[in-house]
Amino acid sequence: MAVEKEHNGVHNYAFTRDEQQSTISSIISMDDICCTDEKEKHSKQNDKSNKLAYSVTDIPPWHLCIFLGIQHYLTALGGLVAIPLILFKELCLQHDSMTQSLLISNFFFVAGLCTLLQVLFGVRLPILQGATFAFLTPAIAMLSLPAWQCPDWTQNASLVNTTSPEFIEVWQSRLRELQGAIMVASCFQIVVGFSGLIGFIMRFIGPLTIAPTISLIGLSLFDSAGNDAGSHWGISAMTTFFIILFSQYLRNIPVPFPAFNKTQKCHVSKPKIFQMFPVLLGMATSWLFCYILTVTNAFPSDPNSYGYLARTDSKGDFIGQVPWFRFPYPGQWGLPTVSLAGVFGILAGVLSSMVESMGDYHACARLCGAPPPPRHAINRGIGMEGIGCLIAGAWGTGNGTTSYSENVGALGITKVGSRMVIIASGVLLILMGMFSKIGAIFTTIPSPVVGGMLLVMFGVIASVGISNLQFTDMNSSRNIFIFGFSMFIGLTVPNWVNKNSELTETGVVQLDQVIRVLLTTNMFIGGLFGFMLDNTIPGSKKERGITAWKEAHDNDMDKDEEDISDVYNLPFSINTKCCTFSWTKYLPFCPKPPPNHNQNGEIISELKKPDAKGMSIAKAKNNLETKL
């Protein structure tokens, strides 16, 4: 019988079918075999050097989860503490250390709660949630209006009575105004996420959009990292040195530790602690060194002197005044108020935050060895961030929540991508928010130590963004132009607007706030131009990287839904109980029904389960018997 061949446009690709034995075989040339062996050898070498200690679905031992969770907590500490410290001046709280510590604890509690919601029911990637700088600019702009400017007497420490009803009303009224604006604006993000609009936009987003967006997340924050590191370059350099030493040079060196289990009893375990805890070890070493130099008065005691911020007591001695336990709750500062100016300003921050988060999702997936996030996971992630902002507004933080780029960078350095670690970190954040005194202790980490950590973290984020260009043809002048222009304008426009903000004023306060926030967000500008140019300048899908991008995505989707379902499907059997009915396919945030269920939620047998060609095994068997 003649051999049937099917080329499908692929060189040296043919299928032969033996009807008597019903087998399918592939004919591959020896050149292809040699190339494949070479690629596999090269791939194994890369896999060995970039191998994850724990992937997304892995569960490390409980004690490792705690220490790794603390590391992520410390990594996020810079943003969680820096944002409220900036807000305190605008809220007239610069002379009220007690309220400052309570607000910082509030930030911790909300960050932990939103992290658990995101990891369990949102995008389901190991990505920590926390306060966002995107909301800070519109908040400051709103509080700088004449109606909300701080009275002169609140600027004088000798005139401030922190327990007086007048002073309490001054800062609480401003915080309630922020609360209302954040809660209303977050409803927009919830609708955009759960309606699937973000997933629809992702159809037009490729590597040339994602690359500048992610890269600018890290590069745009060089000023913030430089300010913290520049408070004492010696301490920040030491912190950076230790993190690099532990994460790059010593990461494969095992360290013997005594251990015990039921099978081996007492024995010596050799975990690679330098690979798993480089940030924690680096920051702890520098923190301890700063404490010793503070106790010995090696650092200057004058707040105006260079190096004062390296002291562990530079933020004041208020730890003894903070209560041990306090449970934050919604509306603790009173009923939120709403103004149009505040809502429009915060809305601009919401838009910027969504663009940043989409880049973080892809960066996080790449660093933790997960498949690219499917549309339903992105929709849930953005929608859950909207719920997180709603919670942050209700709890009265004066800020929203977003995915933390610093912790995405920590995944790449530690090679630990387990979401159980982030769950542990979320629980720790909640506990730190309730045990106020413990949270206040962590605020004594000196600024240069945080700055040294940010120098490493933001650099990793920038490089992760650039690595997305591997899918594109970078020999193409088209792609070189799009990426280079998007990066450069993403740095240039915000820098100019910050220096010439008066030239962008239209006379309409609400519109000015929207324009200023959008034009000063590097990720938004770079991603927007990358998106527009990539979708308008002629170029083939292969040249643009869409083909390789889609193949990488499809390869992950074709593994019998295993990898994609393990990472992104909903927990607690929600998929088999709630997402298997025919009407759920119209919900853009609901995963596809499991492979062993039909559209009505009924479990189908193995013989009725569709194969790769779309027909059931039983039907294929009947067709073969008929032909024979």
C-alpha positions as a printed Julia matrix, in Angstrom:
628×3 Matrix{Float64}:
   0.0    0.0    0.0
   1.27   3.42  -0.86
   2.74   5.56   1.87
   0.82   8.76   2.52
   2.79  11.95   3.17
   1.79  15.3    4.59
   4.28  18.17   4.49
   2.37  21.03   6.13
   4.99  23.42   4.8
   7.79  22.05   6.98
  11.05  20.83   5.43
  11.81  17.09   5.78
   8.6   16.46   7.63
   6.46  13.48   6.62
   4.06  11.1    8.25
   3.72   7.43   7.29
   0.71   5.4    8.35
   0.68   1.63   8.49
  -3.0    0.76   8.36
  -2.46  -2.82   9.56
  -0.64  -1.78  12.73
  -2.36   1.64  13.12
   0.88   3.38  14.06
   2.13   6.86  13.28
   5.82   7.65  12.85
   7.81  10.72  11.91
  10.68  10.81   9.41
  13.42  13.21  10.51
  16.71  13.86   8.73
  20.06  13.09  10.39
  20.95  16.78  10.23
  17.88  17.6   12.29
  18.85  14.91  14.81
  22.37  16.35  15.15
  21.02  19.87  15.54
  18.5   18.62  18.09
  21.19  16.85  20.12
  23.34  19.97  20.06
  20.43  22.14  21.15
  19.48  19.71  23.89
  23.07  19.68  25.18
  23.18  23.49  25.16
  19.73  23.63  26.74
  20.79  21.28  29.54
  23.78  23.48  30.32
  21.56  26.56  30.5
  18.97  24.72  32.57
  21.67  23.67  35.05
  22.89  27.24  35.58
  19.38  28.76  35.65
  17.59  25.92  37.42
  14.98  27.0   39.94
  15.33  25.76  43.48
  11.53  25.69  43.74
   9.02  26.28  40.93
   5.57  27.85  41.23
   3.68  24.79  42.42
   6.46  23.42  44.64
   6.03  23.64  48.4
   9.3   24.14  50.31
   9.57  22.95  53.94
   7.61  25.14  56.32
  10.72  26.6   57.97
  12.13  27.6   54.57
   8.79  29.2   53.67
   9.03  31.36  56.79
  12.57  32.56  56.11
  11.92  33.08  52.39
   8.71  34.91  53.29
  10.67  37.19  55.62
  13.06  37.9   52.76
  10.2   39.03  50.51
   8.83  41.09  53.39
  12.16  42.85  53.77
  12.39  43.35  50.0
   9.01  45.09  49.97
   9.8   47.05  53.12
  11.39  49.92  51.2
   8.22  50.75  49.28
   5.87  49.94  52.15
   7.69  52.39  54.42
   8.83  54.99  51.88
   5.35  55.79  50.54
   3.73  56.56  53.92
   6.82  58.56  54.95
   6.28  60.76  51.89
   2.55  61.05  52.57
   3.02  62.07  56.21
   4.07  65.6   55.3
   1.03  66.09  53.06
  -1.24  64.69  55.78
   0.26  67.11  58.36
   1.65  64.19  60.36
   5.39  64.9   60.27
   5.39  65.54  64.06
   3.14  62.62  65.1
   5.33  59.49  65.31
   2.59  57.41  66.95
   0.14  57.9   64.08
   2.95  57.35  61.61
   3.67  53.91  63.05
  -0.04  53.02  63.01
  -0.34  54.0   59.35
   2.77  51.97  58.47
   1.21  48.97  60.23
  -1.93  49.63  58.2
   0.12  49.4   55.0
   1.58  46.06  56.14
  -1.82  44.58  57.0
  -3.47  45.61  53.7
  -0.45  44.44  51.66
  -0.63  41.01  53.29
  -4.39  40.69  52.81
  -4.21  41.74  49.13
  -1.25  39.41  48.53
  -3.25  36.42  49.74
  -6.22  37.37  47.56
  -3.99  37.82  44.48
  -2.01  34.59  44.9
  -5.06  32.47  45.75
  -7.77  33.93  43.5
  -6.09  36.49  41.21
  -3.34  35.85  38.69
  -2.02  33.05  41.0
   1.64  33.89  40.37
   4.09  34.36  43.27
   3.8   38.12  43.18
   3.53  40.3   46.26
   1.1   43.22  46.51
   1.87  46.53  48.17
   1.62  50.3   48.07
   2.21  51.95  44.7
   4.05  55.11  43.71
   1.52  55.55  40.86
  -1.05  56.73  43.42
   1.41  58.95  45.25
   1.67  61.73  42.66
  -2.1   62.33  42.3
  -2.48  62.1   46.07
   0.13  64.82  46.59
  -1.42  66.88  43.8
  -4.84  66.65  45.44
  -3.55  67.48  48.93
  -1.65  70.48  47.56
  -4.94  72.17  46.61
  -5.67  75.3   48.72
  -8.53  73.55  50.55
  -6.27  70.77  51.79
  -2.98  72.54  52.49
  -1.72  71.97  56.03
  -2.26  74.85  58.53
   0.91  76.66  59.53
   0.67  75.6   63.15
   0.95  71.9   62.18
   4.47  72.58  60.84
   5.72  73.62  64.3
   6.4   70.69  66.63
   5.99  72.86  69.73
   2.44  73.85  68.7
   1.21  70.36  67.83
  -0.81  68.45  70.42
  -1.23  65.02  68.84
  -4.15  64.1   71.14
  -6.23  67.24  70.53
  -9.49  66.77  68.55
  -8.53  69.7   66.29
  -5.27  68.12  65.17
  -6.87  64.68  64.77
  -9.55  66.17  62.5
  -6.9   67.92  60.4
  -5.14  64.72  59.31
  -8.18  62.42  59.36
 -10.2   64.69  57.05
  -7.39  64.6   54.48
  -7.05  60.85  54.77
 -10.81  60.37  54.34
 -10.67  62.43  51.14
  -7.96  60.12  49.79
  -9.95  57.08  50.85
 -13.04  58.12  48.88
 -11.07  58.92  45.72
  -9.22  55.59  45.83
 -12.36  53.53  46.43
 -14.27  55.11  43.52
 -11.32  54.89  41.11
 -10.68  51.25  42.05
 -14.17  50.33  40.8
 -12.98  51.22  37.29
 -10.08  48.78  37.6
 -12.4   46.04  38.85
 -14.69  46.48  35.81
 -11.77  46.59  33.33
 -10.26  43.43  34.81
 -13.26  41.18  35.28
 -14.97  42.33  32.05
 -12.05  40.96  30.01
 -11.09  44.26  28.41
  -7.48  43.8   29.5
  -7.42  40.31  27.98
  -8.7   41.71  24.69
  -5.93  44.33  24.63
  -3.34  41.61  25.26
  -4.08  40.21  21.79
  -2.25  43.17  20.32
   0.63  43.18  22.81
   3.86  41.45  21.83
   7.5   41.4   22.95
   8.16  44.9   21.59
   5.48  46.25  23.92
   6.33  44.14  26.95
  10.13  44.68  26.71
  10.19  48.5   27.15
   7.36  48.37  29.7
   9.19  45.94  32.0
  12.62  47.49  31.43
  11.37  50.97  32.32
   9.91  49.64  35.57
  13.47  49.17  36.75
  15.25  51.98  34.9
  12.73  54.67  35.86
  13.35  54.08  39.56
  17.08  54.8   39.42
  16.48  58.17  41.08
  14.65  56.59  44.03
  17.32  53.91  44.44
  20.08  56.52  44.08
  18.58  58.77  46.75
  18.45  55.93  49.28
  21.86  54.57  48.34
  23.38  58.07  48.27
  22.53  58.68  51.92
  25.68  56.63  52.63
  27.4   55.08  49.62
  29.67  52.96  51.77
  26.79  51.12  53.48
  24.78  50.77  50.26
  27.85  49.44  48.4
  28.39  46.91  51.17
  24.77  45.75  50.94
  25.01  45.42  47.16
  28.32  43.57  47.49
  26.89  41.0   49.9
  23.77  40.39  47.79
  25.88  39.89  44.64
  28.37  37.71  46.52
  25.67  35.45  47.94
  23.44  35.28  44.85
  26.08  34.93  42.12
  29.41  33.69  43.49
  28.33  31.51  46.42
  24.92  30.35  45.23
  26.04  26.78  44.39
  28.03  26.26  47.59
  26.16  24.02  50.08
  26.36  24.88  53.76
  26.19  22.0   56.27
  23.45  22.25  58.9
  22.27  19.71  61.47
  18.87  18.27  60.54
  16.41  15.61  61.65
  13.65  13.63  59.95
  11.87  10.32  60.52
  13.84   8.37  57.94
  17.38   9.65  58.38
  17.05  10.69  62.02
  19.87  13.06  63.02
  21.98  13.9   59.99
  23.79  16.74  58.24
  21.85  18.58  55.57
  23.59  20.78  52.99
  21.1   23.34  51.64
  22.22  26.1   49.3
  21.25  28.91  51.64
  23.19  31.55  49.72
  21.03  30.89  46.67
  17.78  30.99  48.63
  18.47  33.89  51.03
  20.87  36.33  49.35
  18.7   39.41  49.94
  17.89  38.49  53.52
  21.51  37.67  54.37
  22.86  40.74  52.6
  20.45  43.17  54.26
  20.76  41.54  57.68
  24.56  41.73  57.57
  24.53  45.43  56.65
  21.75  46.17  59.15
  23.75  44.58  61.97
  26.86  46.5   60.91
  24.89  49.78  60.96
  23.55  48.96  64.42
  27.07  48.42  65.76
  28.27  51.7   64.25
  25.19  53.48  65.67
  25.8   52.18  69.2
  29.46  53.18  69.03
  28.5   56.64  67.63
  30.65  56.11  64.54
  27.89  57.71  62.46
  27.18  61.43  62.91
  24.36  62.38  65.27
  23.53  65.61  63.44
  20.47  65.07  61.17
  21.95  67.47  58.62
  25.26  65.59  58.35
  26.07  63.12  55.59
  25.7   59.56  56.83
  23.12  60.3   59.53
  20.49  58.21  57.7
  22.74  55.16  58.08
  21.94  55.16  61.81
  19.37  52.61  62.96
  17.77  55.27  65.2
  17.51  57.96  62.49
  13.73  57.6   62.29
  13.29  58.44  65.96
  12.75  56.49  69.15
   9.03  55.73  69.03
   9.11  51.94  69.37
   8.31  52.1   73.08
   5.19  54.19  72.42
   3.67  51.81  69.86
   1.1   49.29  71.24
   1.91  45.59  70.97
  -1.34  44.58  69.29
  -3.81  46.46  67.12
  -6.31  45.14  64.57
  -6.9   47.52  61.62
 -10.47  47.7   60.31
 -12.38  49.49  57.52
 -13.5   53.05  58.22
 -11.21  53.44  61.24
 -10.62  57.11  60.36
 -14.29  57.89  59.7
 -16.63  57.85  56.68
 -14.73  58.46  53.39
 -15.55  61.58  51.36
 -15.46  61.87  47.58
 -14.47  64.73  45.28
 -14.27  64.8   41.48
 -10.72  66.17  41.48
  -9.47  63.35  43.66
 -11.21  60.62  41.62
  -9.82  61.88  38.28
  -6.31  62.13  39.69
  -6.34  58.67  41.26
  -7.89  57.28  38.05
  -4.75  58.24  36.18
  -2.74  56.35  38.77
  -4.99  53.31  38.27
  -4.29  53.31  34.52
  -0.55  53.51  35.09
  -0.68  50.78  37.72
  -2.5   48.41  35.35
   0.12  48.88  32.63
   2.9   48.23  35.14
   1.17  45.15  36.55
   0.75  43.51  33.13
   4.5   43.79  32.66
   5.07  42.4   36.16
   2.91  39.35  35.42
   5.02  38.4   32.4
   8.28  39.12  34.23
   7.17  37.05  37.21
   6.11  34.12  34.98
   9.49  34.09  33.24
  11.49  34.25  36.46
   9.54  31.55  38.31
   9.42  29.08  35.4
   5.68  29.38  34.8
   3.94  29.42  31.41
   3.02  32.89  30.09
  -0.16  34.03  31.87
  -3.32  33.3   29.85
  -6.01  35.94  29.37
  -8.31  34.67  32.1
  -5.47  34.87  34.64
  -4.53  38.42  33.57
  -8.19  39.45  33.77
  -8.46  38.06  37.3
  -5.15  39.61  38.28
  -6.13  43.12  37.21
  -9.61  42.72  38.69
  -8.19  41.46  41.97
  -5.79  44.41  42.09
  -8.86  46.63  41.76
 -10.38  44.82  44.75
  -7.07  45.32  46.54
  -7.24  49.08  45.9
 -10.81  49.07  47.18
  -9.66  47.34  50.36
  -6.72  49.73  50.74
  -9.1   52.68  50.43
 -11.58  51.21  52.92
  -8.84  50.43  55.45
  -7.5   53.98  55.15
  -3.93  53.64  53.93
  -4.14  56.7   51.69
  -2.77  54.6   48.84
  -3.67  51.66  46.62
  -2.0   48.33  45.9
  -0.13  46.94  42.92
   2.27  44.14  42.04
   5.71  44.78  43.53
   8.53  44.9   40.98
  11.14  44.55  43.74
   9.81  41.12  44.7
   9.66  40.02  41.07
  13.37  40.8   40.91
  13.95  38.79  44.09
  12.55  35.71  42.32
  15.26  35.96  39.67
  18.03  36.27  42.24
  16.91  33.61  44.73
  15.68  31.09  42.11
  12.74  30.37  44.42
   9.46  30.8   42.54
   7.1   28.98  44.89
   3.84  30.79  45.49
   3.64  29.16  48.91
   6.55  31.4   49.91
   4.54  34.49  48.87
   1.55  33.15  50.81
   3.82  32.88  53.85
   5.01  36.42  53.19
   1.39  37.63  53.01
   0.61  36.0   56.36
   3.72  37.6   57.86
   2.64  41.01  56.56
  -0.76  40.6   58.19
   0.86  39.62  61.49
   3.27  42.55  61.3
   0.3   44.82  60.68
  -1.44  43.56  63.82
   1.65  43.39  66.07
   2.53  47.04  65.65
   5.65  47.01  67.8
   7.31  44.27  65.71
   6.5   46.18  62.54
   7.96  49.35  64.04
  11.26  47.54  64.69
  11.67  46.8   60.99
  11.3   50.47  60.18
  14.73  51.0   61.76
  16.43  49.52  58.67
  18.62  52.39  57.45
  17.92  54.03  54.1
  21.3   53.13  52.52
  20.69  49.43  53.24
  17.38  49.65  51.38
  19.07  51.61  48.6
  21.77  48.97  48.16
  19.1   46.31  47.79
  17.17  48.38  45.24
  20.29  48.79  43.07
  20.29  45.02  42.52
  16.53  44.51  42.3
  15.78  47.2   39.75
  18.72  46.08  37.61
  17.29  42.55  37.44
  13.87  43.93  36.42
  15.42  45.95  33.58
  17.32  42.94  32.25
  14.22  40.73  32.42
  12.41  43.21  30.2
  15.22  43.24  27.65
  15.28  39.42  27.62
  11.84  39.43  25.98
  13.55  40.61  22.8
  14.86  37.07  22.26
  11.55  36.32  20.55
  12.04  39.09  17.98
  14.43  39.54  15.07
  16.84  42.12  16.46
  18.7   42.23  13.14
  15.66  44.1   11.85
  16.06  47.88  11.72
  12.31  48.13  12.35
  12.55  46.38  15.72
  15.72  48.24  16.72
  13.96  51.55  16.03
  10.78  50.64  17.95
  12.59  49.38  21.05
  15.19  52.16  21.11
  12.66  54.94  20.56
  10.21  53.53  23.13
  12.93  53.29  25.76
  14.35  56.74  25.12
  11.03  58.59  25.0
   9.92  56.66  28.1
  12.82  58.26  29.96
  12.81  61.69  28.28
   9.17  62.8   28.46
   8.63  62.15  32.2
  11.92  63.87  33.01
  10.89  66.97  31.03
   7.37  67.08  32.51
   8.74  66.87  36.04
  10.97  69.88  35.36
   8.37  71.9   33.42
   5.06  70.92  34.99
   3.65  74.45  34.62
   3.81  74.17  30.8
   1.39  71.22  30.82
  -1.29  73.02  32.84
  -4.61  73.56  31.07
  -6.41  75.44  33.83
  -8.62  72.46  34.64
  -7.32  70.91  37.85
  -8.74  67.44  37.2
  -7.37  67.32  33.66
  -3.98  68.63  34.81
  -3.73  65.82  37.34
  -4.52  63.16  34.74
  -2.03  64.6   32.24
   0.72  64.97  34.82
   0.41  61.45  36.2
   0.29  59.8   32.78
   3.15  61.84  31.32
   5.39  61.24  34.34
   4.92  57.46  34.35
   7.83  56.01  32.39
   6.27  52.58  31.96
   3.09  54.08  30.5
   4.93  56.29  27.99
   7.38  53.58  26.85
   4.73  50.87  26.68
   2.27  53.12  24.83
   4.73  54.05  22.08
   5.95  50.45  21.84
   2.35  49.28  21.45
   1.42  51.88  18.82
   4.56  51.53  16.72
   4.59  47.73  16.81
   0.98  47.56  15.64
   1.24  50.25  12.92
   4.71  49.87  11.34
   4.59  47.07   8.73
   6.35  43.89   9.76
   5.8   40.14   9.61
   4.66  38.23  12.69
   7.94  36.34  12.71
   9.91  39.6   12.59
   7.84  41.12  15.38
   8.28  38.03  17.54
   4.55  37.3   17.6
   5.08  33.85  16.04
   7.7   32.72  18.56
   5.75  34.42  21.38
   2.57  32.56  20.36
   4.41  29.26  19.9
   5.9   29.55  23.37
   2.43  30.22  24.73
   0.81  27.44  22.68
   3.47  24.92  23.7
   2.57  25.53  27.3
  -1.12  25.28  26.48
  -0.69  21.99  24.59
   0.65  19.92  27.49
  -2.83  18.5   28.13
  -3.52  21.71  30.06
  -1.25  20.38  32.84
   1.18  23.23  33.39
  -1.32  25.97  32.65
  -3.96  24.5   34.97
  -1.53  23.82  37.82
  -0.34  27.42  37.82
  -3.34  29.53  36.82
  -6.51  27.57  37.57
  -8.5   28.48  40.66
  -7.88  26.62  43.94
 -10.15  24.58  46.24
 -11.72  22.65  43.3
 -13.45  25.82  42.09
 -12.66  24.79  38.5
 -14.51  21.47  38.74
 -17.38  22.88  40.78
 -18.03  26.31  39.28
 -16.2   26.63  35.94
 -17.44  23.53  34.1
 -20.87  24.72  32.97
 -21.54  25.93  29.44
 -22.38  29.48  30.5
 -19.03  29.96  32.26
 -17.27  30.22  28.88
 -18.74  33.74  28.64
 -16.94  34.77  31.83
 -13.57  36.24  30.77
 -12.0   35.55  34.17
 -13.01  31.88  34.36
 -10.53  29.15  33.28
 -11.45  26.57  30.66
 -13.22  23.43  31.91
 -10.83  20.68  32.98
  -9.99  18.18  30.22
 -11.98  15.37  31.89
 -15.18  17.43  32.09
 -17.6   18.45  29.35
 -19.22  21.87  29.05
 -22.07  20.85  31.36
 -19.68  19.9   34.16
 -20.12  16.14  33.67
 -17.09  13.87  34.03
 -16.37  12.01  30.8
 -14.66   8.65  30.49
 -11.2    8.19  29.03
 -12.67   6.67  25.83
 -14.79   9.75  25.25
 -11.99  12.19  26.02
 -11.01  14.19  22.89
  -7.55  13.58  21.51
  -5.17  16.1   19.88
  -7.01  15.97  16.52
 -10.37  16.82  18.03
 -12.02  13.38  17.75
 -12.55  10.92  20.57
 -10.44   7.8   20.88
 -13.52   5.64  20.49
 -14.55   7.42  17.27
 -11.02   7.08  15.82
 -11.08   3.36  16.61
 -14.42   2.91  14.84
 -13.17   4.79  11.76
 -10.07   2.59  11.58
 -12.1   -0.62  11.86
 -14.42   0.58   9.08
 -11.47   1.27   6.74
  -9.87  -2.11   7.47
